[in-house]
């Protein structure tokens, strides 16, 4: 994909729709449909930090779910409220980091 590719015409409507229905997915839609600037977004340290934060927040809950599914967890009906709250907090932090990354890339001069 070259740098002259314009953003998709669906970028703004889809981002607004997702901001209303599924807010954590809205910044991801903005980045994925950004055309030639997509590579700049993925190079942003802020956006990479957001991806790592999201993965770290989701991993314990996913691991617990897999352990329960294959019956390696002693309790067949665990109550992972702490892990769920950790996931929500990590997701909110990741959304904030992505928004900062999007703003920093959007406000960066084109020659940088």
N, C-alpha and C positions, 0 to 999 in steps of 0.2 A: 504494500500500500504506500503510495507516494504522499508527500506532505501537502500536495495541492488538492487532495480529495476533500470536497466540501462535506460538512456535517449532514447527516440524514435529515430530511424534512420532518421525520417523525420524532426527532430528538426532544423537542420542547413539549409536544402534546403527550408523548409517552412518559416523560419525566414528571410532568404535572399529574397525570393519572396515577402513576405509581407513588408520588408524594402523598396523594390522598388515600390510596388504598393499601399500599405496602411501603411506608417511608424508607426503610433501609435499602430497598432496591432502586430508589430514584437516582441516587448518585451513580450507581453502577450503570443504569441505562444511559445517563448523560455521557459517561466515559465511553461506553461501548459504541454508541451512535455518534461519536464526535468526529468521525472521518479521519483526516490527516493528522489531527492533534492527539489521536489516541496514544500514539507512541510517546508523546511528551507527558501525557497523564501517567502512563505506567512507569516512566522514569522518575517521577516525583517521589521523593523520600517520604512525604506525608502519606501518599496513597499506598506505598509499600508497607509503611508502618501500620496503616489501617488494615491491610490484608492479614498481616501477622497477628495483630490484635484480635481480629475476628476469628482466625484459626485457633489461637490459644484459648479464646473464650468458648468455642464450640467443641473443641477436642475432648474435654472431660465428659461432657454430656453424651457425645457420640460413643466414646469408649464404654461408658456405663451401659448405654443402650445395646451395644453389641455384646457385651458380657452377659447381660440378661437374656438376650435373644439366643445365645448359644448355651445358656444354662451354666455358665461358669461363675455367676454371682450367687452367693448363698441365699439371698432374699429374692424370691420370684416376683415380688411386688415392691420394688424400692420406691422411696419418696425422694426424688432428687431435687427438692425445692432449692437447696443451696446452689447446686450446679446450674439450675435454671436461672436463678437470679444472677449468678456469675456470667452466664451467657448473655442475658439481657444487658447487663452493665457493659460487657465487652463490646456488644453490638452497638450500643449507644456511643461509646467512646470511638469505635471504628467509624461510625457515621460522621462524627465530628471531625475526625482526622481526614476523612475523604473530602468533606466540604472545604476544609482548610486547603487541602491539596488542589482541589478544583479551582478555588479562588486564586491561589498562588500561580497556577499555570495560566489561568485566564488573564491575569493582570500582568504577566511577564511580557516584556517587549518581544516582538516577533523576531528580532535579530539575535536574541539570547539563545 
